[in-house]
Amino acid sequence: MKKSAALPIALICLGVVWFLKSTALLPNTTTLLSVLLAAAGCLLFIMDGLNKSTLVNCPLLIYAGLAIYLHDNQAVQLSHLLSLGMVLMGLLMLLARSNRIPERSLRWRSLPDNQDRS
């Protein structure tokens, strides 16, 4: 019986992060967070396609990453970013109500084995 690979993988990940941080190749935490949020929004859209859920979630994840970056690096006031985010969320929620936007697909939902996928 093979042992779990979790400890070696965790050691490799921590070692890589420590190396990148000590050589100043890793960006600061807020820049890294903003890039990860924007990348998560793009990846979610690629994986799930256009539907009512991704029409709202993906742009908001990208906007959250942009807002964190602008607040940290460009000194944009948080109240401006939050109010603009609320307007964006409201507009996206209104757009998602359209009948032209499909519902969320059943691709990622797991069904019991005895049910038919049709």
Secondary structure, DSSP 8 states (H G I E B T S, - for coil): ----SHHHHHHHHHHHHHHHHHTT-S--HHHHHHHHHHHHHHHHHHHH-SSHHHHHHHHHHHHHHHHHHHHHHS---HHHHHHHHHHHHHHHHHHHTSTTS----SSSS---TTS---
